[in-house]
Amino acid sequence: MTRAGLLPDHHPTADFFVCDIFDAAPKDDMGSMEHPMFSLSTRPDRRILSYEHNGVQIEVTPSVRGLATIHDKDVLIYCISQLMAAVNAGRAISRTLHLKAHDLLVATNRETSGDGYKRLRDALERLAGTRITTNFETGGQEVTTGFGLIESWQIVRKTRGGRMVSVAITLSDWLFRAVLSKSVLTLSRDYFRLRKPLERRIYELARKHCGRQAGWTVSVDTLLKKSGSASPRRVFRKMLRDMIAADLLPDYRIEEEPGDLMRFSRRDAVLEPGTVPILSQNALDQARRLVPGADVYALQAEWHAHWQARGGLRLRSPDKAFLGWLAKR
C-alpha cells in the first residue's frame, strides 16, 4: 500500500534496529536458560566445556580472553528484551542492533562509571570470542552448528576520552531465530541484582523448569550438571544450602528434600484460587497497551503479591486497582 505522492518503501526491513524502547521487560532465550553456555567463574575461564543431556550436545570453546560469563549475558538479555518489545509492538527488527551503552548499563543495573564501560567492552569481546557448537533446536530447526554468542560488535560513537557512547551489536543467527520464534521467557528485574553467578544460573533454571507451576523438584546431580558449575558435588550442595539460607532468589523459594533433592516453589503459590482479585480480559489488554512487550501475566502475579503484602483488602474494582498500580509502577 502506498499513499499518493510517496514512493513505495523498497526496504521495509531496516538494516539495523535501534534500541529505543524504555523499560522493556527483561527477556531471556530458553535455550541458554536450560543448558549451560556461560562460565560461572569470576576469573578468566579458558576451559573447553562439554555438555550432553537428553540428546542435546553443546561444546563451548573460549577465546584467549576466556569464556563469556553469566554476567556478560546481561548484554544478550538487553538485546532480546528490546527486540521482543519491538516484535510485540509490530515493529520491524534486525539481527544488528544500535544501542546506547548508558541505557544498557542502567537497564541491567550496572555501574555507569568509567570502569563500568570498560567491563562492558570486555564483555563484548568475550561474547564475540566464545564459540558454541550445538545441535540444540531454535525456531523449529535442529542443525549442528557453530557460532559466537554475538557475531560482531562495533563502537559507533565515543567521547573524546574514549568512552563508548553508542554500540552496534550483531546477534548470532541462532539467537535471532529464538527471538523470531518467541522462544523466550520474562525474567524478574531483580535478576540483575543477584550478585553471585550461581544465584543467577539457578534462578534461570527455576524460571525455565518451574515457570508458573506450583513447584519443580530436581536431584542435586542433575542441577549440578545443568548449572554448568565446576564445583564438586559436596561443595555445590553447600552453596545451594547457603542459597536457601539467604533466600534471595526472585519469584522462587528453594527447599532441600530427602533423597538429595531440591524443590523450587513459586513465592506466590500460597495464593489459592478464588482468594485473589480476578482481572478481566479487558484489563489485561489495557495492560499490554500501557506496557508494550511486557508479560501481562507476570505483571498480574506481581500485583497479586503487592495486594497480598498490603493485607489483601477487598476491592470494589480489581481492574481499576490493577491499572492504577501499573501506571504508578
Helices and strands as residue ranges (DSSP letters): E 17-18, E 27-29, H 30-34, E 49-53, E 56-61, H 73-88, E 96-100, H 101-107, H 114-129, E 131-134, E 145-148, E 150-158, E 164-171, H 173-180, E 184-186, G 189-193, H 197-209, E 215-219, H 220-227, H 233-246, E 252-257, E 261-266, G 267-270, H 281-290, H 296-309, H 318-328
